[in-house]
Amino acid sequence: MENMSVNDGTVLYALLEKCVEEIGFGHLLEAPEQLSGGLLHRMFRVKTEKGLFALKLLNDEIMKRPQALRNMRLSEKAAEELKSIVPLAGAIPIWGAHVHNCHEHWFMVYPWLEGKSIFPPAIQPAHCMRMGQILADIHGADVQVDGMEIEKPDDENRDWKHLISLCRDDACKEMMMSLLPCILQWERKECEAALKLAGEQVISHRDLDPKNVMWQGMQPILIDWEAAGYINPWQEMAECLFYWCDDGHGNLQKGCFQAFVAAYGEKMPLHGAPWQEALNAAYKGCIEWLYYNLRRAAGLEREEEVPMGAQQVKLTLEALQNRERLNNVLFTWLQEY
């Protein structure tokens, strides 16, 4: 099975059947349903003799990285530490482990949640108020996880020009070349800001994009803890403001901003925060996602991911350009606190 493509429906069914059997969940009672939205891994709804679950089949190429398995395990430990503080759903621990291997494929199993993610322009101030409270609770908890270490500021020497030359999508290549001076500037700003913010770090989710929050009415549940680790709280605050205050048309909703910041400020201090550095450091996630997807578009990850990589490069470049435009707006608003 490990030598066959799990994109083949028959092989995939057999693999998922074997996965649930090996962790003691019995047999599949119906065909697994692949869920939409996964840009790195694949998620399936599986009904077994033990009940209904979500099974995440991890990206094989990512799991070949030296620290990938360790990071996955530590991120789930972070979720375990925070589960009594904020509403969340982490991977189900089975025989003491959160990550499992079946025929050289890694996977995780989660409780099945009924709910939905909410995206702009449907996000309202009430959602932002709740997310501001939750983010403050995480930052205020300042949990510790054995083995999880503070990352050094990003000093990766990314060879953008070489990678652009390998890109297989002409429109993507042209867009990257035209914006390369801006990319280098954003990268420099992020690195300089990260150095200034390195002294204050907490363990948090680090990817509180709306897609990683399931809502049951007005009750949010944080999911997908894969990115959990140390981060500067002001940096994460800035990232969340971009996610949750987006009006869906390229601008920011001030009502959502005010609700988020006010709720956060009820539990955590805001005065004197280094907002300019936080906003610059918040480029980090987008830059790393851009680089990874450029690798995809160049065919350096999995061959079948080349089109997805090119699409994500274009979307990420648009997001970075928009973020640069809105940085000044957010900075002005934050100066009021």
Secondary structure, 3 states (H helix, E strand, C coil): CCCCCCCCHHHHHHHHHHHHHHCCCCCECCCCEECCCCCCCEEEEEEECCEEEEEEECCHHHHCCCCHHHHHHHHHHHHHHHCCCCCECCCCCECCECCEEECCEEEEEEECCCCECCCCCCCCHHHHHHHHHHHHHHHHHCCCCCCCCCCCCCCCCCCHHHHHHHCCCHHHHHHHHHHHHHHHHHHHHHHHHHHHHCCCCEEECCCCCHHHEEEECCEEEECCCCCCEEECHHHHHHHHHHHHCECCCCCECHHHHHHHHHHHHCCCCCCCCCHHHHHHHCCHHHHHHHHHHHHHHCCCCCHHHHHHHHHHHHHHHHHHHHHHHHHHHHHHHHCCC
